[in-house]
Amino acid sequence: MNRSLSIPIATLLFVGLSPLTSFAETPKEAVTLTIEDRSFEIPLQQIETWQQIEIETLFTPNYKREWENSNVCALPLFFCDAFVDSRKQSTQQTTAASEIQTRQIKQYLNELKTQVDTPPTPSSIQKRSDSSLFTFTKGVDGLELELDKNLSILESITQNPLKFISSPVSLELAEAPSPLLGQAQELGIQEHIAQGISDFTGSSNDRIFNIKHALERFDAILIAPGETFSFTTALGPVEEYTGYRPELVIRKNVTEPEYGGGICQVSTTFFRAAVNAGLEIIDRRNHSYPVHYYTPIGFDATVYYPKPDLRIKNNFAHNILFTPSIDGKKLTFDVYGTSDDRQVDVTLPVITERKEDGSLKTQFTQTVKDKNGNILLEDVFKSAYDSPSKYPRPGEVEFTKKPKDWSKKQWEAYKKEKGL
């Protein structure tokens, strides 16, 4: 006849289980768990229940008796049988106790998840009714209690709870990525692939306005498999009537205000995202001289409607989606699609030549391999930048040789100031 009896694991030391703390004379205290800015308490009595097991679940008498073995025990059968019985039950008890304790802790964590998990908000893409452009609605990533790591943490607490009552124990949350739903899935837009980032700190209000206004044309850029995307075609005319403001641009050997100054912040960031995704760059041109908004120097792309252009080919088997976002003064283009497990290696630009007048040359490489390590792309992007002194700003007069009425000292000071 089997009898169910619940006892602390600590009383099962005779079968080889690890000793656990007894709370018979311990004040009713608790272990505090923290999850970000929230806290939860586990009473010591609750932890003690995790140390409890049911005897009927531990004893399984399916083992061979001594007289069923080929080797005859030298001791009387009663003692041999008891020895085998004890060893087998010990192993079964240890395994079963561990499994039950783990199951109880997992149940507690799953209950805790219902209180702390924040489900993600899905992302979606829809075609605009008035044009061929798309609108991308970015979802919000969620947070969820990390089960495996937190299970280990709680198991450690169970072994010696009193050790943890003096200071809070932090549990870990894992990010729950925002899923892409609806038409996005139909188009093969399933996961995040890469991103490009640039910083426009120090920009004027008009330059910032132009950046944000241009981004309205790039809310959701979808590039079909094998398609070559033209940045200036998607951008369209850049004029006063299209809503842009005058700001500095580099044009015709001068740096002067013109409608749309700052749009190259968008093209540069788009270019970086495409390179990092392993897409093929068909056409790209660097700026005339180094611009601090586009550090690291050598990783930029200038555009001016309709030329020069930035053209990119989708070399994936599925659609690729580009979506922009701004956080403070940081501009990001995220790339979504269906990963083919390609390996993309992009080196940082290095300066290969630098002159005293501020002109320089740079290069960086993009190597793309398929999942088997075969090379798909191996491009070297070289950039040659002129001296900034060759592109004077409004009100600046640049001299390439000493004016007749200047002294030698004045001329040397001027060259030093202008980096000539």
C-alpha positions as CSV (number, residue, x, y, z in Angstrom):
1,M,0.0,0.0,0.0
2,N,1.5,3.4,-1.1
3,R,1.2,6.3,1.3
4,S,1.7,9.9,0.2
5,L,3.8,12.0,2.5
6,S,5.2,15.5,1.9
7,I,8.5,16.1,3.6
8,P,11.4,18.6,3.2
9,I,14.2,17.5,0.9
10,A,16.5,18.2,3.8
11,T,15.2,15.1,5.6
12,L,16.3,12.9,2.7
13,L,20.0,13.2,3.3
14,F,20.2,9.5,3.7
15,V,19.7,9.1,0.0
16,G,22.4,11.6,-0.9
17,L,20.4,14.9,-1.5
18,S,22.0,18.2,-0.8
19,P,21.0,19.8,2.6
20,L,18.8,22.9,2.4
21,T,18.1,25.5,5.1
22,S,15.4,24.7,7.5
23,F,13.0,27.6,8.5
24,A,11.5,26.1,11.6
25,E,12.9,28.8,13.8
26,T,13.5,31.5,11.2
27,P,11.5,34.8,11.3
28,K,9.0,35.2,8.5
29,E,11.1,37.2,6.0
30,A,11.3,37.3,2.3
31,V,13.7,37.5,-0.6
32,T,13.2,40.6,-2.8
33,L,13.3,40.3,-6.5
34,T,13.7,43.4,-8.7
35,I,12.7,43.6,-12.4
36,E,13.7,47.0,-13.7
37,D,11.9,49.5,-11.5
38,R,9.5,47.0,-10.0
39,S,10.0,44.7,-7.0
40,F,8.4,41.5,-5.8
41,E,8.9,39.5,-2.6
42,I,9.1,35.8,-2.2
43,P,8.3,34.8,1.4
44,L,10.7,32.2,2.9
45,Q,7.7,29.9,3.4
46,Q,7.1,30.0,-0.3
47,I,10.7,29.1,-1.0
48,E,10.4,26.2,1.5
49,T,7.5,24.8,-0.5
50,W,9.9,24.5,-3.5
51,Q,12.0,22.2,-1.3
52,Q,9.1,19.8,-0.6
53,I,8.5,16.6,-2.5
54,E,6.0,13.8,-2.5
55,I,7.4,10.5,-1.4
56,E,5.1,8.5,-3.6
57,T,6.6,10.2,-6.7
58,L,10.1,9.2,-5.7
59,F,10.0,5.5,-5.1
60,T,9.9,3.3,-8.2
61,P,10.6,-0.3,-7.4
62,N,11.5,-1.3,-10.9
63,Y,15.0,-2.7,-10.2
64,K,16.6,-6.1,-10.2
65,R,16.8,-8.1,-7.0
66,E,20.1,-9.6,-5.9
67,W,19.1,-13.1,-6.9
68,E,18.2,-11.8,-10.4
69,N,21.8,-10.7,-11.0
70,S,24.5,-12.9,-12.3
71,N,26.9,-11.9,-9.6
72,V,25.9,-13.4,-6.3
73,C,26.3,-11.2,-3.3
74,A,28.6,-12.5,-0.6
75,L,26.3,-11.2,2.1
76,P,23.0,-12.7,3.1
77,L,20.3,-11.9,0.5
78,F,18.4,-9.6,2.9
79,F,21.3,-7.2,3.2
80,C,22.2,-7.4,-0.5
81,D,18.6,-6.7,-1.5
82,A,18.4,-3.7,0.9
83,F,21.7,-2.3,-0.5
84,V,20.5,-2.4,-4.1
85,D,17.1,-1.1,-3.1
86,S,18.7,1.9,-1.3
87,R,21.1,2.8,-4.1
88,K,18.4,2.7,-6.8
89,Q,15.9,4.6,-4.7
90,S,18.6,7.2,-3.9
91,T,19.2,7.9,-7.6
92,Q,15.5,8.0,-8.4
93,Q,14.8,10.3,-5.4
94,T,17.6,12.8,-6.4
95,T,16.4,13.0,-10.0
96,A,12.7,13.3,-9.1
97,A,13.3,15.9,-6.4
98,S,15.3,18.1,-8.8
99,E,12.6,17.8,-11.5
100,I,9.8,18.7,-9.1
101,Q,11.7,21.7,-7.7
102,T,12.4,22.9,-11.3
103,R,8.8,22.5,-12.2
104,Q,7.6,24.5,-9.2
105,I,10.0,27.4,-9.9
106,K,9.0,27.5,-13.6
107,Q,5.4,27.7,-12.5
108,Y,6.3,30.7,-10.3
109,L,8.2,32.4,-13.2
110,N,5.3,31.9,-15.6
111,E,2.9,33.5,-13.1
112,L,5.4,36.4,-12.7
113,K,5.6,36.8,-16.5
114,T,1.9,37.6,-16.6
115,Q,2.6,40.6,-14.4
116,V,5.8,42.0,-16.0
117,D,5.8,41.0,-19.7
118,T,5.1,43.8,-22.1
119,P,3.8,42.4,-25.4
120,P,5.3,44.0,-28.6
121,T,3.2,46.1,-31.0
122,P,3.4,44.8,-34.5
123,S,4.9,46.8,-37.4
124,S,3.1,47.0,-40.7
125,I,3.5,48.4,-44.2
126,Q,0.7,49.7,-46.5
127,K,0.7,51.2,-50.0
128,R,-0.4,54.8,-50.1
129,S,-3.7,55.3,-52.0
130,D,-2.4,58.4,-53.8
131,S,0.9,57.2,-55.1
132,S,3.3,54.3,-55.6
133,L,4.9,54.9,-52.2
134,F,4.4,52.9,-49.1
135,T,3.8,53.9,-45.5
136,F,5.6,52.0,-42.8
137,T,4.2,51.9,-39.3
138,K,6.9,50.9,-36.9
139,G,5.9,48.8,-34.0
140,V,7.3,48.9,-30.5
141,D,9.5,46.1,-29.1
142,G,8.2,44.4,-26.0
143,L,9.9,42.9,-23.0
144,E,9.5,39.4,-21.5
145,L,10.9,37.6,-18.4
146,E,13.9,35.5,-19.5
147,L,13.0,32.0,-18.2
148,D,16.3,30.0,-18.4
149,K,18.6,32.6,-16.8
150,N,16.0,33.5,-14.1
151,L,15.4,29.8,-13.4
152,S,19.1,29.4,-12.5
153,I,18.9,32.5,-10.3
154,L,15.9,31.2,-8.3
155,E,17.5,27.7,-8.0
156,S,20.5,29.4,-6.4
157,I,18.2,31.2,-4.0
158,T,16.5,27.9,-3.1
159,Q,19.8,26.4,-2.1
160,N,20.4,29.1,0.5
161,P,17.6,31.6,0.9
162,L,19.0,33.4,3.9
163,K,22.0,34.5,1.9
164,F,19.7,36.6,-0.3
165,I,17.3,38.3,2.2
166,S,19.7,41.2,2.9
167,S,19.9,42.6,-0.7
168,P,17.5,42.5,-3.7
169,V,18.1,40.0,-6.4
170,S,17.7,41.3,-10.0
171,L,15.9,39.2,-12.6
172,E,16.5,39.6,-16.3
173,L,14.2,40.7,-19.1
174,A,14.7,39.8,-22.7
175,E,13.6,41.9,-25.7
176,A,10.6,40.7,-27.6
177,P,11.1,42.1,-31.2
178,S,8.1,43.7,-32.9
179,P,6.7,41.4,-35.5
180,L,6.0,42.4,-39.1
181,L,2.4,41.6,-40.0
182,G,-0.1,41.9,-42.8
183,Q,1.1,43.0,-46.2
184,A,4.7,43.1,-44.9
185,Q,4.7,39.3,-44.5
186,E,3.1,38.9,-47.9
187,L,5.9,41.0,-49.4
188,G,8.6,38.9,-47.7
189,I,9.4,41.6,-45.1
190,Q,9.9,39.3,-42.1
191,E,12.9,40.4,-40.1
192,H,15.5,43.1,-39.4
193,I,18.6,42.7,-41.5
194,A,20.8,45.8,-41.1
195,Q,20.9,49.5,-40.4
196,G,22.8,52.7,-41.2
197,I,23.4,55.6,-38.8
198,S,24.6,59.2,-39.1
199,D,24.7,62.2,-36.7
200,F,23.6,65.7,-37.7
201,T,24.5,67.5,-34.5
202,G,25.2,71.1,-35.1
203,S,22.8,71.5,-38.0
204,S,20.8,74.7,-38.4
205,N,17.0,74.7,-38.0
206,D,16.6,74.9,-41.8
207,R,19.0,72.0,-42.4
208,I,17.1,69.9,-39.9
209,F,13.8,70.9,-41.5
210,N,15.1,69.8,-44.9
211,I,16.3,66.4,-43.5
212,K,12.9,65.7,-42.0
213,H,11.0,66.9,-45.1
214,A,13.1,64.6,-47.4
215,L,12.4,61.7,-45.1
216,E,8.7,61.9,-46.0
217,R,9.7,60.6,-49.4
218,F,11.5,57.7,-47.8
219,D,9.0,56.6,-45.2
220,A,9.0,53.1,-46.6
221,I,11.2,52.3,-49.6
222,L,10.5,48.9,-51.0
223,I,13.0,47.4,-53.5
224,A,12.0,44.3,-55.4
225,P,14.4,41.4,-56.0
226,G,16.8,42.3,-58.8
227,E,15.5,45.9,-58.9
228,T,17.9,48.9,-59.0
229,F,16.7,51.7,-56.8
230,S,17.4,55.4,-57.7
231,F,17.6,57.7,-54.8
232,T,17.0,60.9,-56.8
233,T,14.0,59.4,-58.6
234,A,12.4,58.6,-55.2
235,L,13.4,62.1,-53.9
236,G,12.0,64.0,-56.8
237,P,12.5,67.8,-57.5
238,V,14.1,69.8,-54.7
239,E,12.7,73.3,-55.0
240,E,10.8,75.9,-53.0
241,Y,7.5,74.6,-54.4
242,T,8.3,71.1,-53.1
243,G,8.6,72.5,-49.6
244,Y,12.3,72.8,-49.0
245,R,14.2,75.7,-47.4
246,P,17.5,77.3,-48.4
247,E,20.6,75.8,-46.7
248,L,24.3,75.3,-47.6
249,V,25.1,73.0,-50.5
250,I,28.3,72.3,-52.4
251,R,27.7,73.3,-56.0
252,K,29.8,74.8,-58.8
253,N,32.9,75.1,-56.7
254,V,31.2,77.1,-54.0
255,T,29.3,76.4,-50.7
256,E,26.2,78.4,-50.9
257,P,22.5,78.4,-49.7
258,E,20.2,76.5,-52.0
259,Y,16.8,74.7,-51.5
260,G,17.3,71.3,-49.9
261,G,20.6,71.8,-48.2
262,G,21.0,68.8,-45.8
263,I,19.4,66.1,-48.0
264,C,22.8,64.4,-48.3
265,Q,22.4,63.4,-44.6
266,V,19.6,61.2,-45.8
267,S,21.4,59.8,-48.8
268,T,24.5,59.1,-46.8
269,T,22.6,57.2,-44.1
270,F,20.7,55.3,-46.8
271,F,24.0,54.4,-48.4
272,R,25.4,53.1,-45.1
273,A,22.4,50.9,-44.5
274,A,22.6,49.4,-48.0
275,V,26.3,48.6,-47.6
276,N,25.8,47.1,-44.2
277,A,22.9,44.9,-45.6
278,G,25.2,43.5,-48.3
279,L,23.3,45.2,-51.2
280,E,25.1,46.0,-54.4
281,I,26.0,49.7,-54.9
282,I,25.7,50.6,-58.6
283,D,26.4,54.3,-58.4
284,R,27.8,56.5,-55.6
285,R,29.8,59.6,-55.4
286,N,31.5,61.2,-52.4
287,H,31.3,64.9,-51.4
288,S,33.6,67.4,-52.9
289,Y,35.4,68.0,-49.6
290,P,35.2,66.4,-46.1
291,V,32.0,67.3,-44.2
292,H,31.9,66.8,-40.5
293,Y,28.3,65.6,-40.6
294,Y,29.4,62.4,-42.4
295,T,32.1,61.0,-40.1
296,P,33.7,58.6,-40.5
297,I,35.0,60.5,-43.6
298,G,34.8,58.2,-46.6
299,F,31.4,56.7,-45.8
300,D,29.2,59.3,-47.5
301,A,27.1,59.6,-50.6
302,T,26.2,63.0,-52.2
303,V,23.2,63.5,-54.4
304,Y,21.8,66.5,-56.3
305,Y,18.6,66.1,-58.3
306,P,18.7,64.6,-60.9
307,K,22.5,63.9,-60.9
308,P,24.7,62.8,-59.1
309,D,22.5,59.9,-58.0
310,L,22.8,57.0,-55.5
311,R,21.7,53.7,-57.1
312,I,21.4,50.4,-55.3
313,K,20.5,46.9,-56.5
314,N,18.6,44.4,-54.4
315,N,20.6,41.2,-54.7
316,F,18.3,39.3,-52.3
317,A,15.7,36.8,-53.5
318,H,13.0,38.8,-51.6
319,N,11.8,42.4,-51.3
320,I,13.9,44.7,-49.2
321,L,12.4,47.5,-47.1
322,F,14.2,50.7,-46.0
323,T,12.5,52.7,-43.2
324,P,14.0,55.9,-41.5
325,S,13.8,57.2,-37.9
326,I,15.2,60.1,-36.0
327,D,16.2,60.0,-32.3
328,G,17.5,63.4,-31.2
329,K,20.2,64.3,-33.7
330,K,20.7,60.7,-34.9
331,L,19.3,59.5,-38.2
332,T,18.8,55.8,-38.8
333,F,17.7,53.7,-41.8
334,D,16.7,50.2,-40.9
335,V,16.6,47.5,-43.5
336,Y,14.0,44.7,-43.3
337,G,13.5,41.6,-45.5
338,T,14.1,37.9,-45.4
339,S,17.6,36.9,-44.3
340,D,19.5,34.5,-46.5
341,D,22.2,34.1,-43.9
342,R,24.7,36.1,-45.9
343,Q,27.9,37.3,-44.1
344,V,28.6,41.0,-44.6
345,D,32.0,42.5,-43.6
346,V,32.4,46.2,-43.9
347,T,35.7,47.8,-42.9
348,L,35.9,51.3,-41.5
349,P,37.3,53.9,-44.0
350,V,41.0,54.5,-43.8
351,I,42.8,57.6,-45.0
352,T,45.3,56.6,-47.7
353,E,46.5,60.1,-48.5
354,R,46.4,63.4,-46.8
355,K,47.7,66.8,-47.8
356,E,48.4,70.0,-45.9
357,D,45.6,71.9,-47.7
358,G,43.0,69.5,-46.2
359,S,42.5,67.4,-49.3
360,L,42.6,63.6,-48.7
361,K,41.8,60.2,-50.1
362,T,40.1,57.3,-48.3
363,Q,38.9,53.8,-48.9
364,F,36.8,51.0,-47.3
365,T,35.8,47.6,-48.4
366,Q,32.5,45.6,-48.5
367,T,32.8,41.9,-48.6
368,V,29.6,39.8,-48.9
369,K,29.6,36.0,-48.7
370,D,26.7,33.5,-48.9
371,K,25.9,31.1,-46.1
372,N,28.5,28.7,-47.4
373,G,31.3,31.2,-47.5
374,N,31.3,31.9,-51.2
375,I,32.0,35.5,-52.2
376,L,29.0,37.3,-53.6
377,L,30.5,40.9,-53.6
378,E,33.9,42.3,-52.9
379,D,33.8,46.1,-53.5
380,V,36.4,48.8,-52.6
381,F,34.9,52.2,-52.2
382,K,37.4,54.9,-52.8
383,S,36.9,58.6,-52.1
384,A,38.9,61.7,-53.2
385,Y,38.2,64.9,-51.3
386,D,39.4,68.4,-52.4
387,S,40.6,71.1,-50.0
388,P,37.6,72.9,-48.4
389,S,39.4,76.2,-49.2
390,K,38.4,75.6,-52.9
391,Y,34.7,75.9,-52.0
392,P,34.3,79.3,-50.2
393,R,31.2,80.0,-48.3
394,P,29.1,83.2,-48.8
395,G,31.1,86.3,-48.0
396,E,34.4,84.5,-48.2
397,V,37.0,85.5,-50.7
398,E,39.6,82.9,-51.4
399,F,43.0,83.8,-52.8
400,T,45.2,81.2,-54.5
401,K,48.2,83.5,-54.7
402,K,49.4,86.5,-52.7
403,P,47.6,89.8,-53.4
404,K,50.1,92.5,-54.6
405,D,49.3,94.8,-51.6
406,W,49.9,92.0,-49.0
407,S,53.1,91.5,-47.1
408,K,54.8,88.2,-47.0
409,K,53.8,87.9,-43.4
410,Q,50.2,88.6,-44.1
411,W,50.2,86.0,-46.9
412,E,51.7,83.3,-44.7
413,A,49.2,84.0,-41.9
414,Y,46.3,83.7,-44.4
415,K,47.6,80.4,-45.9
416,K,47.9,79.0,-42.4
417,E,44.3,80.1,-41.5
418,K,42.9,78.6,-44.7
419,G,45.0,75.5,-44.7
420,L,46.6,76.3,-48.0
